Amino acid sequence: MAARLTDRQKKKIVADYLELGSYRATGKKNSVSDGTVKRVVAQSGDFAQKAAQKKEENTADILAYMQSQREAVCRIIELGLAVLPEKIRNARTASEVTTALGTLIDKFAALGAQSAAKGEFKIEIVAPEGMDKAGDLAG
């Protein structure tokens, strides 16, 4: 006969299920079958709903905090951009350069997409004279 799950174990299973969204992955994480996970989630009543609501509230809180720290983050980014050329010049491997550039591009693209969606600004890529936007020589 299988051991009974404690209330704490059941709550963890429900919380893990809400995070993972998979009965099988949750079962594996908690060393129970996916059928057990399904049963526990179904029996959890409003706990699953409350946990999902709390997760949404936490996400909203984090986004609000990030927005409140926007100026500080922009100053940090400016400092990073100021030292980036030197870091790239002193890079020992190509992967250090591509990592630095990839991070910068990913973050800038995400910021640009958010700001563009809010109508705050538009990103325009201007190629250096004599080059097209792909970095090839024009002509």
C-alpha positions in Angstrom: 0.0 0.0 0.0 1.3 3.4 -1.0 2.1 6.0 1.7 -0.5 8.8 2.1 0.6 12.3 1.0 0.7 15.0 3.7 -1.1 18.3 3.2 2.3 19.9 2.7 3.2 17.4 -0.1 -0.1 17.9 -1.8 0.3 21.7 -1.7 3.8 21.4 -3.2 2.4 19.1 -5.9 -0.3 21.6 -6.8 2.2 24.5 -6.8 4.7 22.5 -8.9 1.9 21.6 -11.3 0.9 25.3 -11.7 4.6 26.1 -12.4 5.3 23.3 -14.8 1.9 22.8 -16.4 2.5 19.1 -16.8 1.2 16.1 -14.7 4.1 14.0 -15.8 6.8 16.5 -15.0 5.2 17.3 -11.7 5.0 13.6 -10.8 8.6 13.1 -11.7 9.7 16.1 -9.6 7.7 14.8 -6.6 8.3 11.1 -7.1 4.6 10.3 -7.6 2.7 9.1 -10.7 1.1 11.5 -13.1 -2.3 10.1 -12.1 -1.6 11.0 -8.5 -0.8 14.5 -9.6 -4.0 14.8 -11.5 -6.0 13.5 -8.6 -4.3 15.9 -6.1 -4.8 18.9 -8.4 -8.5 18.0 -9.0 -9.0 17.6 -5.2 -7.2 20.8 -4.4 -10.4 22.9 -4.8 -9.8 26.6 -4.7 -6.1 26.2 -3.7 -5.0 25.9 -7.3 -7.1 29.0 -8.2 -5.6 30.9 -5.3 -2.1 29.9 -6.1 -2.6 30.9 -9.8 -4.0 34.3 -8.6 -1.0 34.8 -6.3 1.4 34.0 -9.1 -0.3 36.6 -11.3 -0.1 39.1 -8.4 3.6 38.4 -7.9 4.3 38.9 -11.6 2.4 42.2 -11.5 4.4 43.3 -8.4 7.7 42.4 -10.1 6.8 44.3 -13.3 5.7 47.4 -11.2 9.0 47.3 -9.3 11.0 47.0 -12.5 9.2 50.0 -13.9 9.9 52.0 -10.8 13.6 51.2 -11.2 13.8 52.0 -14.8 16.0 55.1 -14.4 18.6 53.2 -12.3 18.6 50.3 -14.8 19.1 52.7 -17.7 22.1 54.3 -15.9 23.6 50.8 -15.4 23.1 50.0 -19.1 24.8 53.3 -20.0 27.8 52.4 -17.9 27.8 48.9 -19.5 27.7 50.5 -23.0 30.5 52.8 -22.1 32.9 49.9 -21.2 31.7 47.5 -23.8 34.0 48.7 -26.6 37.0 48.2 -24.4 35.8 44.7 -23.3 35.3 43.7 -26.9 38.8 45.0 -27.9 40.4 43.0 -25.0 38.4 39.8 -25.5 40.5 36.7 -25.7 38.0 34.6 -27.7 35.4 35.1 -30.3 32.8 33.7 -27.9 33.4 36.5 -25.5 32.7 39.0 -28.2 29.6 37.3 -29.4 28.3 36.8 -25.9 28.7 40.5 -25.1 27.1 41.6 -28.4 24.3 39.0 -28.1 23.4 40.1 -24.6 23.3 43.7 -25.7 21.2 43.0 -28.8 18.8 40.7 -26.9 18.2 43.3 -24.1 18.0 46.2 -26.5 15.5 44.3 -28.7 13.3 43.5 -25.7 13.4 47.0 -24.5 12.7 48.3 -27.9 9.7 46.0 -28.4 8.2 47.0 -25.0 8.7 50.7 -25.7 7.4 50.5 -29.3 4.3 48.6 -28.0 3.7 51.5 -25.7 4.4 54.1 -28.4 7.4 55.5 -26.5 10.0 55.4 -29.3 10.9 53.8 -32.6 14.1 52.0 -33.3 15.7 52.8 -36.6 18.9 51.1 -37.8 21.2 53.4 -39.7 24.0 51.7 -41.6 27.4 53.5 -41.7 28.1 55.3 -45.0 29.1 52.9 -47.7 27.4 49.9 -46.1 23.9 48.4 -46.2 22.0 47.4 -43.1 23.3 43.8 -43.4 26.8 45.1 -43.0 27.8 44.4 -46.6 29.5 47.1 -48.7 26.8 48.9 -50.8 27.4 49.4 -54.4 
